[in-house]
Amino acid sequence: MTDSPASASEGARAPLVDAATPVASTPWSRLAPAMCARPGLLIVLGVALAAAGRPLLWMNVLIIPVDVVTLLLVHRLLRAEGRGLADLLRPVRGGDLARGLLCGLIVVLAWFPASFIAGLVAYRGPMPTAAYQSVPLWIALVGVTIMPVTIGLAEEALYRGYLQPRLAGVLGQARAVIAASAFFAVQHIAFAPFDPRAMVFGIVRTFLAGLVFAGLLMWRKRVIPLAIGHWLLDLLGLGLPVLLWSLQ
């Protein structure tokens, strides 16, 4: 007796796995590098650029190899569980683009109150408008094509896909959300290493955005829609403004 085409098709579909489910018994020897490696790399790069007098817009390019290292790190950490990066990102379903754009829209809308709160904390008002230096067009093009894709994949795979559920297995869900969002925020020191108020602004705003991403993980239960949403946020918030400035 052979399977019908319908049953064969259903069997070929990978089951949906709840990526937000707490993962117990992850040792701190794996959690520590997951928490510290990416923030550490980015902060070192940011400090080096600022100390050398180079525009921090170069981070739009330098962050791409850091994203690759981040994805390799997540893959290596998952291999200790008998899994891999592909297992974290799959399955990709029809309609994921629409779900991801919805997640992105939610985060973009949350970005405005997060920026307002961060401005009150850091500046007691709105953050001063940034004036970009001369931006080479090629850097701007990287910022609207490659950079949002790699950041979206790397940060959602690391902070939400890997860290949040494993910290939940150790600390509980609420503390895990706060901790993963905090490390997600701390890495943004790299974008204002010698400006304390801008640093506080970036940390507070990104921490609040991280809480929204954490909630989206518990709602959507998969990483791919979050990565698409993160891509949209960075495209609109980072890539396009720099491109428009470079064209002036």
Backbone as JSON, one array per atom type, in Angstrom:
{
  "sequence": "MTDSPASASEGARAPLVDAATPVASTPWSRLAPAMCARPGLLIVLGVALAAAGRPLLWMNVLIIPVDVVTLLLVHRLLRAEGRGLADLLRPVRGGDLARGLLCGLIVVLAWFPASFIAGLVAYRGPMPTAAYQSVPLWIALVGVTIMPVTIGLAEEALYRGYLQPRLAGVLGQARAVIAASAFFAVQHIAFAPFDPRAMVFGIVRTFLAGLVFAGLLMWRKRVIPLAIGHWLLDLLGLGLPVLLWSLQ",
  "N": [[0.85, -1.18, 0.0], [0.65, 2.18, -0.91], [1.52, 5.53, -0.01], [-0.77, 8.25, -0.27], [-0.61, 11.13, -2.52], [-1.24, 13.42, -1.02], [-0.78, 12.69, 1.66], [1.92, 12.1, 1.5], [2.91, 14.59, 0.91], [2.29, 15.95, 3.28], [3.92, 14.55, 5.02], [6.38, 15.32, 4.14], [6.61, 17.88, 4.98], [8.32, 19.78, 7.26], [8.01, 19.58, 10.8], [6.58, 22.18, 12.8], [8.5, 23.83, 15.16], [8.53, 24.97, 18.44], [10.3, 27.67, 19.01], [10.56, 29.22, 21.23], [10.37, 27.69, 23.48], [11.6, 26.87, 26.68], [14.94, 25.71, 27.11], [16.45, 23.32, 28.88], [19.26, 22.85, 31.15], [21.51, 23.9, 29.83], [24.91, 24.47, 29.86], [26.85, 27.01, 31.57], [29.26, 27.36, 30.35], [28.71, 27.33, 27.69], [26.75, 29.26, 27.47], [28.01, 31.64, 28.28], [29.97, 32.46, 26.22], [28.1, 32.88, 24.19], [26.68, 35.06, 25.17], [28.63, 37.04, 25.4], [30.49, 37.22, 23.25], [29.71, 38.47, 20.73], [28.84, 41.17, 21.54], [31.34, 41.95, 22.64], [33.15, 41.84, 20.43], [32.01, 43.78, 18.72], [32.14, 46.12, 20.29], [34.91, 46.43, 20.62], [35.61, 46.93, 17.93], [34.17, 49.32, 17.48], [35.36, 51.08, 19.36], [37.98, 51.06, 18.38], [37.65, 52.21, 15.82], [36.67, 54.77, 16.54], [38.82, 55.73, 18.08], [40.75, 55.89, 16.14], [39.84, 57.95, 14.69], [38.09, 57.48, 12.64], [35.06, 57.5, 10.73], [32.12, 56.31, 12.35], [30.27, 55.19, 10.7], [31.52, 53.31, 9.2], [31.06, 51.02, 10.56], [28.82, 49.94, 9.43], [29.8, 48.37, 7.44], [31.85, 46.82, 8.63], [30.42, 45.35, 10.43], [29.35, 43.23, 9.11], [31.21, 40.97, 8.69], [31.33, 40.36, 11.43], [28.74, 39.52, 11.86], [28.78, 37.17, 10.36], [30.63, 35.67, 11.84], [29.13, 35.5, 14.18], [26.95, 33.89, 13.37], [28.33, 31.54, 12.77], [29.26, 30.94, 15.32], [26.84, 30.46, 16.7], [26.01, 28.2, 15.29], [28.05, 26.41, 15.99], [27.65, 26.22, 18.77], [25.14, 25.06, 18.8], [25.75, 22.63, 17.68], [26.76, 21.22, 19.79], [24.48, 20.31, 20.91], [23.63, 18.46, 19.18], [22.46, 19.57, 16.98], [22.04, 22.18, 14.47], [22.67, 25.35, 12.82], [20.84, 25.53, 10.7], [18.72, 24.03, 11.67], [17.71, 25.75, 13.55], [16.7, 27.84, 12.07], [14.9, 26.71, 10.34], [11.49, 25.36, 10.01], [11.01, 26.97, 6.81], [8.17, 28.61, 5.91], [5.43, 29.03, 3.6], [4.17, 32.27, 3.36], [5.75, 33.3, 5.34], [7.12, 35.61, 4.72], [5.14, 37.59, 4.78], [4.37, 37.34, 7.47], [6.78, 38.03, 8.67], [7.08, 40.69, 7.8], [4.94, 41.8, 9.14], [5.82, 41.47, 11.78], [8.02, 43.16, 11.6], [6.75, 45.6, 11.16], [5.45, 45.94, 13.6], [7.66, 46.22, 15.33], [8.87, 48.49, 14.24], [6.88, 50.4, 14.76], [6.97, 50.29, 17.53], [9.45, 51.35, 17.9], [9.33, 54.12, 17.93], [8.06, 55.07, 20.44], [10.01, 53.84, 22.04], [12.31, 55.26, 21.33], [11.55, 57.76, 22.22], [11.35, 57.39, 25.02], [14.0, 56.64, 25.55], [15.27, 59.01, 24.83], [14.33, 60.74, 26.83], [15.55, 59.6, 29.05], [18.32, 59.8, 28.43], [18.77, 62.39, 27.41], [16.92, 64.06, 28.48], [14.95, 64.8, 26.78], [14.29, 64.95, 23.2], [16.62, 63.08, 21.18], [19.5, 64.71, 19.88], [19.62, 65.68, 16.43], [21.42, 63.69, 14.23], [24.27, 64.49, 12.3], [25.51, 63.32, 9.44], [28.82, 62.61, 8.28], [30.55, 62.99, 5.13], [29.42, 60.42, 3.07], [30.5, 57.6, 1.46], [29.11, 56.31, -1.55], [29.16, 53.55, -1.96], [29.32, 52.43, 0.57], [26.84, 53.17, 1.57], [25.2, 51.7, -0.15], [25.87, 49.09, 0.56], [24.75, 49.23, 3.04], [22.01, 49.12, 2.56], [21.58, 46.76, 1.29], [23.22, 44.34, 1.95], [23.92, 44.53, 4.73], [21.46, 44.87, 6.4], [20.33, 42.32, 6.07], [22.26, 40.45, 7.04], [22.55, 41.31, 9.69], [19.93, 40.98, 10.68], [19.59, 38.16, 10.52], [21.78, 37.23, 12.1], [21.52, 38.47, 14.68], [18.94, 37.77, 15.52], [19.11, 34.98, 15.43], [21.06, 34.57, 17.39], [20.34, 36.07, 19.85], [17.54, 35.79, 20.26], [16.86, 33.24, 19.11], [18.84, 31.41, 20.08], [19.9, 32.27, 22.71], [17.7, 33.26, 24.35], [15.73, 31.08, 24.85], [17.44, 29.24, 26.12], [18.53, 30.57, 28.28], [16.13, 30.88, 29.57], [15.68, 28.3, 30.43], [17.43, 28.2, 32.52], [17.18, 30.51, 34.1], [14.49, 31.14, 34.14], [11.58, 32.36, 32.38], [10.93, 35.18, 32.38], [13.24, 36.47, 33.46], [15.06, 35.58, 31.59], [14.22, 36.85, 29.23], [14.74, 39.52, 29.92], [17.54, 39.4, 30.34], [18.59, 38.48, 27.82], [17.7, 40.58, 26.21], [19.12, 42.65, 27.38], [21.85, 42.06, 26.8], [21.67, 42.2, 24.05], [21.21, 44.92, 23.87], [23.51, 46.07, 25.04], [25.55, 45.67, 23.21], [25.32, 47.82, 21.53], [26.81, 49.87, 22.5], [29.01, 50.03, 20.94], [28.45, 51.8, 18.9], [28.59, 54.33, 19.84], [31.0, 54.9, 21.4], [32.45, 56.82, 22.85], [30.73, 58.74, 23.69], [28.85, 59.41, 26.21], [26.07, 60.04, 26.68], [24.84, 59.49, 24.21], [25.44, 56.82, 24.16], [23.95, 55.8, 26.34], [21.42, 56.42, 25.38], [21.28, 54.73, 23.08], [21.48, 52.19, 24.3], [19.2, 52.06, 25.99], [17.07, 52.42, 24.17], [17.45, 50.23, 22.43], [17.27, 48.1, 24.2], [14.55, 48.21, 24.94], [13.43, 47.7, 22.42], [14.4, 45.12, 22.16], [12.86, 43.77, 24.07], [10.43, 43.8, 22.77], [10.99, 42.23, 20.51], [11.48, 39.85, 21.88], [8.92, 39.27, 22.86], [7.67, 38.87, 20.4], [8.92, 36.54, 19.56], [7.83, 34.69, 21.37], [5.25, 34.8, 20.5], [5.22, 34.23, 17.66], [6.89, 32.01, 17.62], [8.98, 31.13, 16.1], [12.13, 31.72, 14.4], [12.66, 32.8, 11.86], [10.53, 34.63, 10.96], [11.07, 36.74, 12.74], [13.67, 37.44, 12.01], [13.19, 38.48, 9.47], [11.56, 40.64, 10.16], [13.42, 42.1, 11.66], [15.25, 42.7, 9.67], [13.68, 44.5, 8.17], [13.4, 46.61, 10.01], [16.12, 47.49, 10.3], [16.69, 48.17, 7.69], [14.95, 50.34, 7.23], [15.61, 52.02, 9.38], [18.41, 52.26, 9.5], [19.81, 51.68, 7.02], [18.45, 53.03, 4.77], [18.34, 55.85, 5.62], [21.11, 56.5, 5.6], [21.73, 56.02, 2.93], [20.14, 57.97, 1.64], [21.37, 60.24, 2.66], [23.9, 60.0, 1.5], [23.32, 60.5, -1.13], [22.82, 63.16, -1.26]],
  "CA": [[0.0, 0.0, 0.0], [1.47, 3.37, -1.03], [0.93, 6.76, 0.53], [-1.38, 9.16, -1.24], [0.2, 12.35, -2.68], [-1.51, 14.37, 0.06], [-0.1, 12.26, 2.88], [3.35, 12.24, 1.27], [3.24, 16.01, 1.03], [2.27, 16.3, 4.69], [5.07, 13.96, 5.67], [7.58, 16.03, 3.74], [6.65, 19.17, 5.65], [8.98, 19.7, 8.57], [7.11, 20.04, 11.87], [6.88, 23.47, 13.41], [9.11, 23.69, 16.48], [8.39, 26.18, 19.24], [11.64, 28.15, 19.31], [10.55, 29.93, 22.5], [10.3, 26.73, 24.58], [12.85, 26.84, 27.46], [15.85, 24.58, 26.92], [17.07, 23.13, 30.2], [20.57, 22.22, 31.35], [22.6, 24.44, 29.01], [25.95, 24.91, 30.81], [27.32, 28.38, 31.42], [30.41, 27.36, 29.44], [28.19, 27.65, 26.35], [25.98, 30.5, 27.53], [28.89, 32.8, 28.43], [30.42, 33.0, 24.93], [26.94, 33.36, 23.44], [26.31, 36.37, 25.68], [29.7, 38.05, 25.42], [31.36, 37.28, 22.08], [29.3, 39.49, 19.77], [29.04, 42.52, 22.1], [32.76, 42.24, 22.79], [33.73, 42.13, 19.12], [31.51, 45.06, 18.21], [32.66, 47.23, 21.1], [36.32, 46.6, 20.25], [35.65, 47.58, 16.62], [33.7, 50.69, 17.63], [36.38, 51.85, 20.06], [39.13, 51.2, 17.47], [37.3, 53.2, 14.8], [36.6, 56.1, 17.14], [40.16, 56.14, 18.49], [41.5, 56.2, 14.92], [39.23, 59.09, 14.03], [37.35, 57.03, 11.46], [33.61, 57.61, 10.94], [31.49, 55.07, 12.82], [29.49, 54.6, 9.61], [32.23, 52.13, 8.73], [30.48, 49.85, 11.23], [27.86, 49.33, 8.51], [30.54, 47.38, 6.65], [32.58, 45.92, 9.51], [29.51, 44.48, 11.19], [28.99, 42.06, 8.3], [31.98, 39.79, 9.14], [30.93, 40.01, 12.8], [27.51, 38.73, 11.71], [29.17, 35.83, 9.91], [31.22, 35.01, 13.02], [28.02, 35.21, 15.09], [26.21, 32.73, 12.86], [29.19, 30.36, 12.96], [29.26, 30.64, 16.76], [25.56, 29.82, 17.03], [26.04, 26.85, 14.71], [28.94, 25.58, 16.8], [27.0, 25.97, 20.05], [24.04, 24.12, 18.56], [26.31, 21.31, 17.4], [26.91, 20.53, 21.07], [23.17, 19.72, 21.21], [23.27, 17.58, 18.08], [21.68, 20.34, 16.02], [22.84, 23.13, 13.73], [22.01, 26.62, 12.54], [19.69, 25.3, 9.83], [17.61, 23.55, 12.5], [17.16, 26.9, 14.25], [16.01, 28.71, 11.12], [13.83, 26.0, 9.63], [11.17, 25.35, 8.59], [10.54, 28.2, 6.18], [6.83, 28.34, 5.44], [4.76, 30.02, 2.78], [3.58, 33.29, 4.21], [6.7, 33.82, 6.32], [7.46, 36.99, 4.37], [4.07, 38.44, 5.32], [4.48, 37.32, 8.94], [7.96, 38.79, 9.04], [6.8, 42.11, 7.6], [4.07, 42.21, 10.24], [6.7, 41.62, 12.94], [8.81, 44.37, 11.39], [5.88, 46.77, 11.36], [5.24, 46.08, 15.04], [8.88, 46.75, 15.95], [9.04, 49.87, 13.76], [5.95, 51.25, 15.53], [7.47, 50.35, 18.91], [10.7, 52.1, 17.88], [9.08, 55.54, 18.23], [8.03, 55.28, 21.9], [11.3, 53.45, 22.63], [13.21, 56.4, 21.12], [11.09, 58.85, 23.09], [11.76, 57.05, 26.39], [15.46, 56.71, 25.6], [15.62, 60.43, 24.8], [14.08, 61.3, 28.15], [16.56, 59.07, 29.97], [19.68, 60.24, 28.11], [18.89, 63.81, 27.07], [15.77, 64.77, 29.02], [14.22, 65.29, 25.62], [14.66, 64.21, 21.99], [18.03, 62.97, 20.83], [19.88, 65.66, 18.83], [19.68, 65.11, 15.09], [22.78, 63.36, 13.83], [24.73, 65.0, 11.0], [26.5, 62.39, 8.9], [29.89, 63.11, 7.44], [30.43, 62.52, 3.75], [29.24, 58.97, 3.06], [30.7, 57.0, 0.14], [27.9, 55.65, -2.02], [29.26, 52.1, -1.85], [28.97, 52.07, 1.94], [25.39, 53.3, 1.67], [24.57, 50.58, -0.86], [26.03, 47.93, 1.45], [23.82, 49.42, 4.16], [20.62, 48.82, 2.2], [21.49, 45.45, 0.64], [23.79, 43.21, 2.69], [23.95, 44.73, 6.18], [20.21, 44.52, 7.12], [20.09, 40.87, 5.99], [23.15, 39.71, 7.94], [22.22, 41.67, 11.08], [18.67, 40.34, 11.05], [19.81, 36.73, 10.74], [22.73, 36.97, 13.18], [21.05, 38.88, 16.0], [17.78, 36.97, 15.92], [19.58, 33.62, 15.71], [21.81, 34.55, 18.65], [19.69, 36.57, 21.06], [16.22, 35.19, 20.45], [16.82, 31.82, 18.79], [19.69, 30.59, 20.94], [20.05, 32.67, 24.1], [16.48, 33.43, 25.14], [15.18, 29.83, 25.41], [18.39, 28.54, 26.98], [18.53, 31.31, 29.54], [14.85, 30.57, 30.23], [15.83, 27.01, 31.1], [18.28, 28.38, 33.7], [16.75, 31.64, 34.92], [13.07, 31.4, 34.03], [11.27, 33.09, 31.15], [10.99, 36.64, 32.53], [14.63, 36.89, 33.6], [15.74, 35.3, 30.32], [13.87, 37.93, 28.31], [15.49, 40.72, 30.34], [18.98, 39.19, 30.14], [18.88, 38.46, 26.39], [17.5, 41.95, 25.71], [20.2, 43.49, 27.9], [23.06, 41.83, 26.01], [21.34, 42.77, 22.75], [21.34, 46.37, 23.97], [24.87, 46.47, 25.41], [26.42, 45.68, 22.03], [25.19, 49.1, 20.83], [27.88, 50.76, 22.96], [29.97, 50.14, 19.84], [28.09, 52.85, 17.96], [28.84, 55.63, 20.48], [31.85, 54.48, 22.51], [33.01, 57.93, 23.63], [29.66, 59.72, 23.91], [28.06, 58.71, 27.24], [24.62, 60.2, 26.54], [24.42, 58.72, 23.04], [25.55, 55.42, 24.54], [22.77, 55.48, 27.15], [20.26, 56.45, 24.47], [21.26, 53.51, 22.27], [21.24, 51.01, 25.13], [17.8, 52.05, 26.45], [16.18, 52.2, 23.02], [17.59, 48.87, 21.91], [16.74, 47.18, 25.21], [13.09, 48.19, 24.79], [13.14, 46.97, 21.18], [14.66, 43.71, 22.43], [11.69, 43.21, 24.76], [9.39, 43.58, 21.75], [11.41, 41.05, 19.76], [11.28, 38.68, 22.75], [7.5, 38.97, 22.81], [7.34, 38.34, 19.08], [9.35, 35.14, 19.53], [6.85, 33.88, 22.1], [4.01, 34.8, 19.7], [5.4, 33.53, 16.38], [7.5, 30.75, 18.0], [10.03, 30.77, 15.14], [13.14, 32.76, 14.26], [12.66, 33.41, 10.53], [9.73, 35.86, 10.89], [11.76, 37.8, 13.48], [14.8, 37.9, 11.2], [12.63, 39.33, 8.42], [11.16, 41.87, 10.81], [14.64, 42.83, 12.02], [15.74, 43.24, 8.39], [12.89, 45.68, 7.83], [13.76, 47.69, 10.94], [17.44, 48.04, 10.0], [16.62, 48.79, 6.37], [14.31, 51.65, 7.34], [16.21, 52.85, 10.41], [19.85, 52.44, 9.31], [20.26, 51.68, 5.64], [17.89, 54.07, 3.91], [18.81, 57.21, 5.96], [22.48, 56.7, 5.14], [21.68, 56.11, 1.46], [19.61, 59.29, 1.27], [22.39, 61.24, 2.97], [25.0, 59.88, 0.53], [22.88, 61.03, -2.42], [22.69, 64.61, -1.21]],
  "C": [[0.9, 1.24, 0.0], [0.74, 4.56, -0.45], [0.32, 7.57, -0.59], [-0.5, 10.38, -1.39], [0.0, 13.33, -1.54], [-0.75, 14.0, 1.31], [1.41, 12.38, 2.72], [3.78, 13.68, 1.42], [3.27, 16.45, 2.48], [3.49, 15.76, 5.41], [6.35, 14.69, 5.35], [7.71, 17.37, 4.43], [7.28, 19.02, 7.03], [8.04, 20.23, 9.65], [7.55, 21.4, 12.39], [7.38, 23.24, 14.83], [8.98, 25.02, 17.2], [9.77, 26.65, 19.68], [11.71, 28.88, 20.64], [10.52, 28.99, 23.7], [11.62, 26.71, 25.35], [13.63, 25.56, 27.22], [16.65, 24.43, 28.21], [18.5, 22.62, 30.07], [21.65, 22.7, 30.39], [23.68, 24.97, 29.95], [26.39, 26.35, 30.53], [28.55, 28.46, 30.52], [29.99, 27.58, 28.0], [27.41, 28.96, 26.36], [26.89, 31.73, 27.57], [29.41, 33.32, 27.09], [29.27, 33.5, 24.07], [26.54, 34.76, 23.87], [27.36, 37.44, 25.38], [30.45, 38.23, 24.11], [30.97, 38.4, 21.12], [29.4, 40.9, 20.35], [30.5, 42.9, 22.22], [33.42, 42.61, 21.47], [33.29, 43.49, 18.61], [32.07, 46.24, 18.99], [34.13, 47.49, 20.78], [36.43, 47.31, 18.91], [35.24, 49.05, 16.73], [34.74, 51.58, 18.29], [37.58, 52.09, 19.14], [38.85, 52.24, 16.39], [37.3, 54.61, 15.37], [37.98, 56.61, 17.54], [41.01, 56.53, 17.28], [40.92, 57.39, 14.18], [38.45, 58.74, 12.78], [35.85, 57.16, 11.74], [33.02, 56.26, 11.36], [30.55, 54.47, 11.79], [30.2, 53.4, 8.99], [31.73, 50.86, 9.43], [29.44, 49.17, 10.35], [28.51, 48.26, 7.64], [31.19, 46.35, 7.57], [31.67, 44.97, 10.27], [29.18, 43.21, 10.42], [29.86, 40.85, 8.65], [31.68, 39.39, 10.58], [29.64, 39.18, 12.76], [27.83, 37.31, 11.28], [29.76, 35.03, 11.07], [30.12, 34.62, 14.01], [27.25, 33.98, 14.65], [27.03, 31.45, 13.0], [29.24, 29.95, 14.42], [27.97, 29.93, 17.16], [25.53, 28.4, 16.49], [26.9, 25.92, 15.56], [28.31, 25.25, 18.15], [25.85, 24.97, 19.9], [24.55, 22.72, 18.26], [26.52, 20.52, 18.68], [25.6, 19.89, 21.52], [22.73, 18.74, 20.12], [22.41, 18.26, 17.03], [22.62, 21.26, 15.26], [22.03, 24.38, 13.46], [20.77, 26.43, 11.67], [18.48, 24.83, 10.62], [16.94, 24.7, 13.24], [16.3, 27.75, 13.32], [14.87, 28.02, 10.38], [12.67, 25.71, 10.57], [10.77, 26.73, 8.09], [9.21, 27.89, 5.52], [6.37, 29.41, 4.45], [4.04, 31.01, 3.67], [4.52, 33.85, 5.24], [7.1, 35.26, 6.01], [6.41, 37.94, 4.94], [4.14, 38.49, 6.84], [5.67, 38.14, 9.4], [7.76, 40.28, 8.88], [5.87, 42.64, 8.68], [4.9, 42.4, 11.51], [7.52, 42.9, 12.81], [7.99, 45.62, 11.62], [5.65, 47.01, 12.84], [6.46, 46.7, 15.7], [9.12, 48.19, 15.51], [8.12, 50.82, 14.54], [6.41, 51.38, 16.98], [8.74, 51.18, 19.01], [10.49, 53.55, 18.28], [8.93, 55.79, 19.72], [9.32, 54.87, 22.58], [12.31, 54.59, 22.49], [12.84, 57.56, 22.04], [11.54, 58.61, 24.53], [13.27, 57.16, 26.53], [15.95, 58.15, 25.59], [15.42, 61.09, 26.15], [15.16, 60.85, 29.14], [17.93, 59.72, 29.71], [19.81, 61.74, 27.96], [17.82, 64.7, 27.73], [14.95, 65.43, 27.91], [14.66, 64.5, 24.4], [16.17, 64.16, 21.79], [18.36, 64.0, 19.76], [20.01, 64.98, 17.48], [21.14, 64.89, 14.7], [23.08, 63.94, 12.46], [25.83, 64.08, 10.49], [27.6, 63.15, 8.18], [29.66, 62.61, 6.02], [30.42, 60.99, 3.72], [29.5, 58.45, 1.65], [29.46, 56.2, -0.28], [27.98, 54.14, -1.83], [28.94, 51.63, -0.44], [27.46, 52.14, 2.13], [24.68, 52.14, 0.99], [24.71, 49.28, -0.08], [25.01, 47.99, 2.57], [22.37, 49.16, 3.83], [20.47, 47.44, 1.56], [21.95, 44.32, 1.55], [23.59, 43.36, 4.19], [22.62, 44.4, 6.87], [19.93, 43.02, 7.13], [20.95, 40.14, 7.01], [22.86, 40.04, 9.4], [20.95, 40.96, 11.53], [18.85, 38.86, 11.37], [20.67, 36.49, 11.98], [22.14, 37.3, 14.54], [19.82, 38.1, 16.43], [18.17, 35.52, 16.2], [20.25, 33.56, 17.07], [20.94, 34.88, 19.85], [18.32, 35.94, 21.31], [16.23, 33.68, 20.19], [17.63, 30.96, 19.73], [19.6, 31.01, 22.4], [18.74, 32.65, 24.88], [15.92, 32.11, 25.67], [16.13, 29.11, 26.35], [18.57, 29.27, 28.31], [17.24, 31.05, 30.31], [14.93, 29.25, 30.98], [16.65, 27.1, 32.36], [17.69, 29.41, 34.66], [15.25, 31.8, 35.01], [12.81, 32.36, 32.89], [11.46, 34.6, 31.3], [12.43, 37.12, 32.63], [15.41, 36.65, 32.31], [15.46, 36.39, 29.3], [14.66, 39.19, 28.63], [16.97, 40.56, 30.03], [19.34, 39.21, 28.66], [18.73, 39.85, 25.79], [18.61, 42.87, 26.17], [21.48, 43.3, 27.1], [22.87, 42.34, 24.58], [21.55, 44.29, 22.76], [22.78, 46.8, 24.2], [25.78, 46.53, 24.2], [26.38, 47.03, 21.3], [26.07, 50.19, 21.44], [28.86, 51.02, 21.82], [29.7, 51.32, 18.93], [28.21, 54.25, 18.57], [29.79, 55.44, 21.64], [32.37, 55.6, 23.39], [32.0, 59.05, 23.85], [28.68, 59.11, 24.92], [26.55, 58.85, 27.04], [24.1, 59.44, 25.32], [24.47, 57.23, 23.33], [24.33, 54.98, 25.35], [21.53, 55.45, 26.27], [20.17, 55.16, 23.68], [20.94, 52.27, 23.07], [19.76, 50.94, 25.53], [16.86, 51.75, 25.29], [16.24, 50.76, 22.53], [17.1, 47.83, 22.91], [15.22, 47.08, 25.09], [12.68, 47.48, 23.51], [13.37, 45.47, 21.37], [13.51, 43.03, 23.16], [10.57, 42.93, 23.76], [9.74, 42.35, 20.92], [11.2, 39.77, 20.58], [9.81, 38.28, 22.77], [7.07, 38.38, 21.49], [7.79, 36.88, 18.94], [8.33, 34.25, 20.23], [5.52, 33.81, 21.35], [4.18, 33.95, 18.45], [6.06, 32.17, 16.57], [8.55, 30.25, 17.01], [10.92, 31.98, 14.91], [13.02, 33.5, 12.94], [11.77, 34.65, 10.45], [10.38, 37.02, 11.64], [12.94, 38.34, 12.69], [14.33, 38.8, 10.07], [12.2, 40.67, 9.0], [12.35, 42.74, 11.19], [15.27, 43.45, 10.77], [14.99, 44.52, 8.03], [13.25, 46.87, 8.72], [15.1, 48.32, 10.57], [17.48, 48.67, 8.61], [16.06, 50.2, 6.48], [15.05, 52.57, 8.3], [17.68, 53.14, 10.22], [20.22, 52.62, 7.84], [19.75, 52.84, 4.81], [18.32, 55.48, 4.32], [20.23, 57.48, 5.48], [22.52, 56.82, 3.63], [21.19, 57.48, 1.02], [20.64, 60.37, 1.54], [23.51, 61.21, 1.93], [24.62, 60.46, -0.83], [22.74, 62.54, -2.43], [23.95, 65.3, -1.75]]
}
